[in-house]
Amino acid sequence: MRQTDEQQRDEYEEEMVMFLERDQLVADRRQPLPPANIGSRAEAALWTLRIFVLIVGAMVIYTFCAKL
């Protein structure tokens, strides 16, 4: 079975990572990743989850302060 050029390139890059020194590996891993391509429904769900976490966090802080 023949590998595609992209698969060969990925294997080559992974193989080269094994030969990097620690600081080179850290520099390689610090490169930012592009944003994920997600649908509008998933993005809305993530924003809803963020808002939920903020509300629950505020409730926990309020409850803690009210009991003092």
Secondary structure as UniProt FT lines:
FT   HELIX           5..17
FT   TURN            18..19
FT   HELIX           22..29
FT   HELIX           40..66
//
